[in-house]
Amino acid sequence: MGSWWVLVRAWVAGLAVLAGLAVPLAVATHAAAQDGTFAYVANEAADSVSVIDTVTNTVIDTITVGTGPVGVAVTPDGSRVYVANFFDDTVSVIDTATNTVIDTVTVGVARSGWRSGPSPPRTGPRPS
């Protein structure tokens, strides 16, 4: 991506810091149902995720998720977005083809992030 995108991300992050918000960005890769690239931004105070078309830099959709979304992760193929909802201890699963929540997963208390990608090798016994 060009240097303009780096500047835009820094500007958005700076505004978020000034406003006291956590606004992580995750860019979806090309998926079969998509013909472009989109950014998914957690709106913690609004309990939603904004979908931004990075070609036109406009919000094309707003998706209602759980309470206090603070983290966003996109699957490698761009077909799903996972949103950590801090205040109701859930993860919303978004289908990027329809930009709708297709599942809500209950997780532990106050989860706000995770590692995506291949699982690291385990050391020790597996939990039963």
Salt bridges, closest charged atoms under 4 A:
ASP95 OD1 - ARG80 NH1 3.70
